[in-house]
Amino acid sequence: MDRVEAITEVMAATEVSPEVQVVQTRFRVGLVDQWRIPAGASVLEVGCGQGDMTAVLAEAVGERGRVVGVDIAEPTYGAPVTLGESAEFLRSTPLGARVDIRFGFDVLDEANSFAADTFDYVVLSHCSWYFASVDQLTRTLARVRPWARHLCFAEWDLRPNALSQLPHLLAVLIQGQVEATGERATGNIRSPFSQQSLLRALTPAGWRTTAQHPVDAGSLQDADWEIGYCLRPSGVVTRLPTLPEPMREFVTSQLDVLRAVALERGNDPLPSYLVTADRR
C-alpha cells in the first residue's frame, strides 16, 4: 500500500467511492508536498469540510505534529457522508490523535480565537469560493494572521488552459451569478474570484506572497460535479423562478449553452493554483 492509499483508508468517504477518494487524496498530497509543510508542524486548516485535506495534513506533520480543522458548517451537513461522520471516522484511526476538528466554528466570531503564534501554518485549500465575498475572505485572512506565521492557499483558477475546460468555467460562473443576486443556492460555490483577486487581498490582510504556482488538476472529478449541479432539476434550475429579470433569462441562456457544450461525463476541470505567503 502506497502513501496515498494509506491516507484514503482513514477517510469515511472511501467506503462510498474508493476510486474518487484516491484521486482527490493524491491531488492534496501533491499540494502539501509543494507547500513543504514539515513533520512536527502545527497547522490550522480553515474550511476543513469532509477532512480530505485534514487527513493529508495529519499524515504530513507526523506523530509530533498537530492539525486543527475548523469549518463554519454544522456536523450534520454533507451527503452521503456527513461532516460529523467523516470526522468521527478519522478520529478513530491512527491519525486521529493528531487531529482536532471543530464544526460550527466561525473564524470571524470574536468568541472563537487562538493565542498568537499557536500555529506554524494556516491552510485554506479549495474552500475560498465557499465564502460569500472577497471582503469576507480578506477579513478571514486578516483574522488568522496573528495565529500563524505562514499561509498555504489553493483554489481553482478561472483561466482555462484549453477549450475542453470551458464547461467547468461556465458552470462555476453560473453559480456565482446566481449568488450575486442575493439568492442563496444550495451548491458549494458562492464567490468564484480570480487568482489576481486573491493576491490583491493578501496585502491588506497583512500577508506577503512568497510563491505562486499553477497546479495540474486534470485528474479531479469536480468539473462533472459542478456541471451536474447546474443542470440537474434539484440544482441551479430550482432558483430560476426567484431571480430578477433580466438575470433570469441571462442565466437560463447560459444553462442552454452549458447543456450544449458539456459532456455527459468526463469533463475536463479547470487548472488550480497554489500560493504561499508569510506574515508581514
Disulfide bonds with the S-S distance in Angstrom:
none
